[in-house]
Amino acid sequence: MEQKNKGLQLNIAPDVAQGKYANLAVIGHSHSEFILDFASTMPGQNNAQIVSRIILAPEHAKRVLIALQDNLRKYEDNFGTINLPNPLVGPTNIPMSFGQGEA
């Protein structure tokens, strides 16, 4: 499977193309990197399994933020506003903002 992005040819292995389901994200950072842990948990459970970890330079983290904001805006333009019952708390009542982490 291939995707084109501004002339850059992206190749993706079949196992990566399957993706990983995550309903929880934990983000930490140090002065030199951001760490994004994506996890999956079941309602009522006290544990979550990390399914993927992405480590980014701060500049790339900001680019991801800008791209995600742009895509959310486009999504909401097409499908309507995404309503969050409580934007500061995740599905397991774990706060989504952990402050400064150590990597």
ZADO-1210 file (C-alpha; in nm, 4 decimals, padded with zeros to 6 digits):
<atoms>
<atom x="00.0000" y="00.0000" z="00.0000" code="MET" pos="1"/>
<atom x="00.1395" y="00.3429" z="-00.0932" code="GLU" pos="2"/>
<atom x="00.0327" y="00.6971" z="-00.0115" code="GLN" pos="3"/>
<atom x="00.1515" y="01.0185" z="-00.1739" code="LYS" pos="4"/>
<atom x="00.2170" y="01.3316" z="00.0281" code="ASN" pos="5"/>
<atom x="00.3588" y="01.6344" z="-00.1573" code="LYS" pos="6"/>
<atom x="00.5800" y="01.4222" z="-00.3796" code="GLY" pos="7"/>
<atom x="00.7042" y="01.1981" z="-00.0978" code="LEU" pos="8"/>
<atom x="00.6318" y="00.8316" z="-00.1582" code="GLN" pos="9"/>
<atom x="00.5297" y="00.6592" z="00.1645" code="LEU" pos="10"/>
<atom x="00.5441" y="00.2815" z="00.1859" code="ASN" pos="11"/>
<atom x="00.3640" y="00.0908" z="00.4582" code="ILE" pos="12"/>
<atom x="00.4097" y="-00.2703" z="00.5600" code="ALA" pos="13"/>
<atom x="00.0871" y="-00.4752" z="00.5718" code="PRO" pos="14"/>
<atom x="00.1133" y="-00.5361" z="00.9480" code="ASP" pos="15"/>
<atom x="00.1536" y="-00.1619" z="01.0114" code="VAL" pos="16"/>
<atom x="-00.1347" y="-00.0817" z="00.7729" code="ALA" pos="17"/>
<atom x="-00.3644" y="-00.2854" z="01.0008" code="GLN" pos="18"/>
<atom x="-00.3202" y="-00.0175" z="01.2664" code="GLY" pos="19"/>
<atom x="-00.3621" y="-00.0429" z="01.6427" code="LYS" pos="20"/>
<atom x="-00.6750" y="00.0534" z="01.8358" code="TYR" pos="21"/>
<atom x="-00.6177" y="00.3000" z="02.1202" code="ALA" pos="22"/>
<atom x="-00.8688" y="00.4779" z="02.3429" code="ASN" pos="23"/>
<atom x="-00.6157" y="00.6388" z="02.5754" code="LEU" pos="24"/>
<atom x="-00.3091" y="00.8539" z="02.5147" code="ALA" pos="25"/>
<atom x="-00.0452" y="00.9468" z="02.7698" code="VAL" pos="26"/>
<atom x="00.1987" y="01.2212" z="02.6750" code="ILE" pos="27"/>
<atom x="00.5232" y="01.3045" z="02.8499" code="GLY" pos="28"/>
<atom x="00.8194" y="01.5193" z="02.7591" code="HIS" pos="29"/>
<atom x="01.1705" y="01.6201" z="02.8479" code="SER" pos="30"/>
<atom x="01.3690" y="01.9132" z="02.7107" code="HIS" pos="31"/>
<atom x="01.4624" y="01.7124" z="02.4000" code="SER" pos="32"/>
<atom x="01.1674" y="01.4851" z="02.3138" code="GLU" pos="33"/>
<atom x="00.7972" y="01.4152" z="02.3428" code="PHE" pos="34"/>
<atom x="00.6789" y="01.0620" z="02.4133" code="ILE" pos="35"/>
<atom x="00.3281" y="00.9631" z="02.3063" code="LEU" pos="36"/>
<atom x="00.2030" y="00.6336" z="02.4482" code="ASP" pos="37"/>
<atom x="-00.1167" y="00.5038" z="02.2922" code="PHE" pos="38"/>
<atom x="-00.3009" y="00.2450" z="02.4993" code="ALA" pos="39"/>
<atom x="-00.6167" y="00.0385" z="02.5035" code="SER" pos="40"/>
<atom x="-00.8304" y="-00.0172" z="02.8103" code="THR" pos="41"/>
<atom x="-01.1737" y="-00.1554" z="02.8892" code="MET" pos="42"/>
<atom x="-01.4383" y="00.0383" z="03.0864" code="PRO" pos="43"/>
<atom x="-01.4070" y="-00.0250" z="03.4581" code="GLY" pos="44"/>
<atom x="-01.0525" y="-00.1599" z="03.4322" code="GLN" pos="45"/>
<atom x="-00.7623" y="-00.0135" z="03.6293" code="ASN" pos="46"/>
<atom x="-00.4987" y="-00.1062" z="03.3744" code="ASN" pos="47"/>
<atom x="-00.4253" y="-00.0276" z="03.0121" code="ALA" pos="48"/>
<atom x="-00.2015" y="-00.1991" z="02.7591" code="GLN" pos="49"/>
<atom x="00.0292" y="00.0316" z="02.5641" code="ILE" pos="50"/>
<atom x="-00.0086" y="-00.0638" z="02.1974" code="VAL" pos="51"/>
<atom x="00.2275" y="00.1922" z="02.0462" code="SER" pos="52"/>
<atom x="00.4908" y="00.4449" z="02.1560" code="ARG" pos="53"/>
<atom x="00.5993" y="00.7348" z="01.9366" code="ILE" pos="54"/>
<atom x="00.9015" y="00.9480" z="02.0283" code="ILE" pos="55"/>
<atom x="00.9243" y="01.2905" z="01.8624" code="LEU" pos="56"/>
<atom x="01.1556" y="01.5890" z="01.8641" code="ALA" pos="57"/>
<atom x="00.9738" y="01.8991" z="01.9996" code="PRO" pos="58"/>
<atom x="00.9603" y="02.0540" z="01.6513" code="GLU" pos="59"/>
<atom x="00.7942" y="01.7426" z="01.5091" code="HIS" pos="60"/>
<atom x="00.5503" y="01.7278" z="01.8005" code="ALA" pos="61"/>
<atom x="00.4393" y="02.0818" z="01.7167" code="LYS" pos="62"/>
<atom x="00.3992" y="01.9865" z="01.3491" code="ARG" pos="63"/>
<atom x="00.1828" y="01.6883" z="01.4517" code="VAL" pos="64"/>
<atom x="-00.0298" y="01.9200" z="01.6691" code="LEU" pos="65"/>
<atom x="-00.0819" y="02.1644" z="01.3803" code="ILE" pos="66"/>
<atom x="-00.1663" y="01.8822" z="01.1374" code="ALA" pos="67"/>
<atom x="-00.4106" y="01.7241" z="01.3856" code="LEU" pos="68"/>
<atom x="-00.5809" y="02.0604" z="01.4497" code="GLN" pos="69"/>
<atom x="-00.6163" y="02.1130" z="01.0733" code="ASP" pos="70"/>
<atom x="-00.7608" y="01.7652" z="01.0217" code="ASN" pos="71"/>
<atom x="-01.0037" y="01.8026" z="01.3145" code="LEU" pos="72"/>
<atom x="-01.1253" y="02.1320" z="01.1662" code="ARG" pos="73"/>
<atom x="-01.1777" y="01.9643" z="00.8274" code="LYS" pos="74"/>
<atom x="-01.3547" y="01.6696" z="00.9918" code="TYR" pos="75"/>
<atom x="-01.5908" y="01.8997" z="01.1842" code="GLU" pos="76"/>
<atom x="-01.6568" y="02.1036" z="00.8683" code="ASP" pos="77"/>
<atom x="-01.7716" y="01.7826" z="00.6983" code="ASN" pos="78"/>
<atom x="-01.9387" y="01.5900" z="00.9812" code="PHE" pos="79"/>
<atom x="-02.0239" y="01.8398" z="01.2558" code="GLY" pos="80"/>
<atom x="-01.8782" y="01.9342" z="01.5911" code="THR" pos="81"/>
<atom x="-01.7196" y="01.6640" z="01.8034" code="ILE" pos="82"/>
<atom x="-01.8704" y="01.7061" z="02.1502" code="ASN" pos="83"/>
<atom x="-01.6743" y="01.5972" z="02.4566" code="LEU" pos="84"/>
<atom x="-01.8637" y="01.5413" z="02.7827" code="PRO" pos="85"/>
<atom x="-01.5601" y="01.6539" z="02.9836" code="ASN" pos="86"/>
<atom x="-01.2568" y="01.7462" z="02.7704" code="PRO" pos="87"/>
<atom x="-01.0120" y="01.7331" z="03.0628" code="LEU" pos="88"/>
<atom x="-01.0900" y="01.3724" z="03.1596" code="VAL" pos="89"/>
<atom x="-01.0509" y="01.0614" z="02.9460" code="GLY" pos="90"/>
<atom x="-01.2812" y="00.7593" z="02.9195" code="PRO" pos="91"/>
<atom x="-01.1332" y="00.6029" z="03.2344" code="THR" pos="92"/>
<atom x="-01.1418" y="00.9265" z="03.4376" code="ASN" pos="93"/>
<atom x="-00.7676" y="00.9673" z="03.3890" code="ILE" pos="94"/>
<atom x="-00.6710" y="01.3318" z="03.3298" code="PRO" pos="95"/>
<atom x="-00.5445" y="01.3867" z="02.9764" code="MET" pos="96"/>
<atom x="-00.2891" y="01.6469" z="03.0843" code="SER" pos="97"/>
<atom x="-00.0090" y="01.5144" z="03.3020" code="PHE" pos="98"/>
<atom x="00.2153" y="01.8186" z="03.3013" code="GLY" pos="99"/>
<atom x="00.5880" y="01.7770" z="03.2440" code="GLN" pos="100"/>
<atom x="00.7049" y="01.4210" z="03.2311" code="GLY" pos="101"/>
<atom x="01.0557" y="01.2889" z="03.2272" code="GLU" pos="102"/>
<atom x="01.1774" y="01.0935" z="02.9286" code="ALA" pos="103"/>
</atoms>
